[in-house]
Amino acid sequence: MLTSHFSLPFAEHRLHIVDFDASSFHEHDLLWLPHHERLRSAGRKRKAEHLAGRIAAVHALRKVGVRTAPGIGDKRQPLWPDGVFGSISHCASTALAVISRQRIGVDIEKIMSQHTATELASSIIDSDERQILQASSLPFPLALTLAFSAKESVYKAFSDHATLPGFDSAKITSLTATQISLNLLPAFVTTMAERIVHIGWFQRDNSVITLCSWNDALSPQQERSRFYT
């Protein structure tokens, strides 16, 4: 499969980006993956996306001396080496990967149309969050896409948990030109309730990319102290 790779610094991490041409995918492209047999029943598009994501992950892992590709867990989540946290995402013809020594999640989403944003808003945000998005300088479809992507990146950071939280378990508290912040509610993970997570974002063509690092998760006391130190 035809691919191109580059990396860039983002939110104090190194983001690896792979652009790929799914039409050039061949079944034998998967044979270097130890878990390729588990992909046998997947569709061609899914196989191409999976391959591109693992290529991005391998580039990321090589930077810390790891030469193997992440496997697949019981919930189809990537299995990272001991001591390494990572995240993979893909959308259209782009795949991303990032690794860290702490929990991390990355997500890429195509910016919604006005029609799609209107239809999906109530399933992603509540009335308080809507006010925050509408008060920002961003067009509502872009702001809503960011809300969706930010919540996805937070959930991906906890993809190994037995149960995954819903969209109402993390609430948007602010949105700026480079960052979106979420308050984690008790329904998310009880031990992390009321944590504030600051998620970096940027736009690439007609997509947005968000990154959640647990380094950026603050307790209410820490969050308040940011404004007094």
C-alpha positions as CSV (number, residue, x, y, z in Angstrom):
1,M,0.0,0.0,0.0
2,L,1.3,3.4,-0.9
3,T,2.0,5.5,2.2
4,S,3.9,8.6,3.3
5,H,5.0,9.4,6.8
6,F,6.0,12.5,8.7
7,S,5.9,13.5,12.4
8,L,5.4,16.8,14.1
9,P,5.5,18.1,17.7
10,F,2.0,18.5,19.2
11,A,1.0,19.2,22.8
12,E,4.5,18.2,24.1
13,H,4.4,14.9,22.2
14,R,5.5,13.6,18.8
15,L,2.6,12.9,16.6
16,H,3.2,10.4,13.7
17,I,1.0,10.9,10.7
18,V,0.7,8.4,7.8
19,D,-1.2,9.4,4.7
20,F,-2.3,6.4,2.7
21,D,-3.9,5.3,-0.6
22,A,-6.4,2.6,0.3
23,S,-6.9,1.8,-3.4
24,S,-3.3,0.5,-3.6
25,F,-3.8,-1.9,-0.7
26,H,-3.1,-5.6,-1.3
27,E,-3.8,-8.5,1.1
28,H,-0.1,-9.4,1.3
29,D,0.6,-6.0,2.8
30,L,-0.7,-7.3,6.1
31,L,1.6,-10.3,6.4
32,W,4.3,-8.5,8.4
33,L,1.7,-8.0,11.2
34,P,1.9,-10.9,13.7
35,H,-1.9,-10.7,14.1
36,H,-2.8,-10.6,10.4
37,E,-5.0,-13.7,10.7
38,R,-7.3,-11.8,13.0
39,L,-8.1,-9.4,10.2
40,R,-9.1,-12.1,7.7
41,S,-12.8,-11.3,7.9
42,A,-12.4,-7.5,7.8
43,G,-13.4,-5.5,4.8
44,R,-10.8,-4.0,2.4
45,K,-11.2,-0.5,3.7
46,R,-10.9,-1.6,7.3
47,K,-7.7,-3.6,6.5
48,A,-6.1,-0.5,4.8
49,E,-7.0,1.7,7.8
50,H,-5.7,-0.8,10.3
51,L,-2.4,-1.2,8.3
52,A,-1.9,2.6,8.1
53,G,-2.5,2.9,11.8
54,R,0.0,0.2,12.7
55,I,2.6,1.7,10.3
56,A,2.2,5.0,12.2
57,A,2.5,3.2,15.5
58,V,5.7,1.4,14.4
59,H,7.2,4.7,13.5
60,A,6.3,6.0,17.0
61,L,7.6,3.0,18.8
62,R,10.9,3.0,17.0
63,K,11.7,6.3,18.7
64,V,11.9,4.4,22.0
65,G,13.7,1.4,20.7
66,V,10.7,-0.9,20.1
67,R,10.6,-2.8,16.8
68,T,7.3,-4.6,17.0
69,A,3.8,-3.5,16.0
70,P,1.0,-3.3,18.7
71,G,-1.2,-6.3,18.7
72,I,-5.0,-6.4,19.2
73,G,-6.8,-6.8,22.5
74,D,-10.1,-8.4,23.3
75,K,-12.0,-5.2,22.6
76,R,-9.9,-4.6,19.5
77,Q,-7.8,-2.0,21.3
78,P,-4.1,-1.7,20.5
79,L,-1.8,-3.7,22.9
80,W,1.2,-1.6,23.7
81,P,4.6,-2.8,25.2
82,D,5.0,-2.8,29.0
83,G,5.7,0.7,30.2
84,V,4.3,2.4,27.1
85,F,0.9,4.0,26.5
86,G,-0.2,4.8,23.0
87,S,-3.1,5.7,20.8
88,I,-4.0,5.2,17.1
89,S,-6.7,7.0,15.1
90,H,-7.6,7.2,11.4
91,C,-10.0,9.1,9.2
92,A,-10.4,8.9,5.4
93,S,-6.8,8.6,4.1
94,T,-4.9,9.6,7.2
95,A,-3.8,7.6,10.2
96,L,-2.2,8.9,13.4
97,A,-0.2,7.4,16.3
98,V,1.3,8.8,19.5
99,I,3.0,7.2,22.5
100,S,3.8,8.3,26.0
101,R,4.8,7.1,29.4
102,Q,1.4,8.1,30.7
103,R,-2.1,7.6,29.5
104,I,-2.7,9.3,26.1
105,G,-5.4,9.4,23.5
106,V,-5.5,10.9,20.0
107,D,-8.3,11.3,17.6
108,I,-8.9,12.6,14.1
109,E,-12.3,13.5,12.7
110,K,-13.7,15.0,9.5
111,I,-15.4,18.3,10.2
112,M,-19.1,17.9,10.3
113,S,-21.5,19.6,7.8
114,Q,-24.1,22.0,9.2
115,H,-26.8,19.4,8.6
116,T,-24.9,16.6,10.5
117,A,-24.0,18.9,13.3
118,T,-27.7,19.9,13.8
119,E,-28.7,16.2,13.8
120,L,-26.1,15.0,16.2
121,A,-25.6,17.8,18.6
122,S,-28.0,16.5,21.3
123,S,-26.3,13.1,21.4
124,I,-22.8,14.7,21.9
125,I,-23.4,17.8,24.2
126,D,-25.9,19.2,26.6
127,S,-27.4,22.7,26.8
128,D,-24.5,24.1,28.9
129,E,-21.9,22.7,26.5
130,R,-23.8,24.1,23.6
131,Q,-23.6,27.6,25.1
132,I,-19.9,27.3,25.5
133,L,-19.4,26.1,21.9
134,Q,-21.7,28.9,20.5
135,A,-19.8,31.5,22.6
136,S,-16.5,30.6,20.9
137,S,-15.3,32.2,17.7
138,L,-15.6,28.9,15.9
139,P,-18.3,27.9,13.4
140,F,-20.7,25.5,15.3
141,P,-20.0,22.5,13.0
142,L,-16.3,22.8,13.7
143,A,-16.8,23.4,17.5
144,L,-19.1,20.3,17.7
145,T,-16.7,18.2,15.8
146,L,-14.0,19.3,18.3
147,A,-16.3,18.4,21.2
148,F,-16.9,14.9,19.7
149,S,-13.2,14.4,19.0
150,A,-12.0,15.7,22.4
151,K,-14.3,13.2,24.2
152,E,-13.1,10.4,21.9
153,S,-9.5,11.2,22.7
154,V,-10.2,11.1,26.4
155,Y,-12.0,7.8,26.1
156,K,-9.2,6.3,24.0
157,A,-6.8,7.1,26.8
158,F,-8.8,4.7,28.9
159,S,-9.6,2.1,26.3
160,D,-8.3,-0.7,28.5
161,H,-11.1,-0.2,31.1
162,A,-13.7,-2.8,31.4
163,T,-16.6,-0.4,30.6
164,L,-16.3,2.7,28.4
165,P,-18.1,5.9,29.5
166,G,-20.7,7.7,27.5
167,F,-20.5,11.2,26.0
168,D,-22.3,12.6,29.1
169,S,-19.5,11.5,31.4
170,A,-17.2,14.3,30.4
171,K,-18.4,17.9,30.1
172,I,-16.8,20.8,28.1
173,T,-15.8,23.7,30.2
174,S,-14.0,25.9,27.7
175,L,-12.9,26.1,24.1
176,T,-10.1,28.2,22.6
177,A,-8.3,28.4,19.3
178,T,-5.8,25.7,20.4
179,Q,-7.4,23.9,23.4
180,I,-10.6,22.4,24.6
181,S,-11.1,21.5,28.3
182,L,-13.3,18.8,29.8
183,N,-14.5,18.1,33.3
184,L,-14.6,14.4,34.1
185,L,-17.8,13.4,36.0
186,P,-18.1,10.4,38.4
187,A,-19.7,8.3,35.6
188,F,-16.4,8.4,33.7
189,V,-14.1,6.7,36.2
190,T,-14.9,7.2,39.9
191,T,-11.4,7.7,41.0
192,M,-10.9,10.5,38.5
193,A,-14.1,12.4,39.0
194,E,-13.9,16.1,38.7
195,R,-10.5,16.1,37.0
196,I,-10.1,18.8,34.4
197,V,-8.4,17.7,31.2
198,H,-6.9,20.2,28.8
199,I,-6.9,18.8,25.2
200,G,-4.8,20.3,22.5
201,W,-6.3,20.5,19.0
202,F,-5.5,21.8,15.5
203,Q,-7.2,21.7,12.1
204,R,-5.6,19.8,9.2
205,D,-7.4,20.4,5.9
206,N,-11.0,19.4,6.5
207,S,-10.3,17.4,9.7
208,V,-9.5,18.2,13.3
209,I,-7.0,16.4,15.5
210,T,-7.2,16.3,19.3
211,L,-4.8,14.9,21.8
212,C,-5.4,14.0,25.5
213,S,-2.4,13.5,27.7
214,W,-2.9,12.5,31.3
215,N,-0.1,14.9,32.1
216,D,-2.7,17.6,31.4
217,A,-5.3,16.2,33.8
218,L,-5.7,18.4,36.9
219,S,-7.6,18.1,40.1
220,P,-10.1,20.9,41.0
221,Q,-7.5,22.3,43.5
222,Q,-4.7,22.2,40.9
223,E,-7.0,23.8,38.3
224,R,-7.8,26.7,40.7
225,S,-4.1,27.1,41.6
226,R,-3.2,27.7,37.9
227,F,-4.9,31.1,38.2
228,Y,-3.2,32.1,41.5
229,T,0.5,31.2,40.9
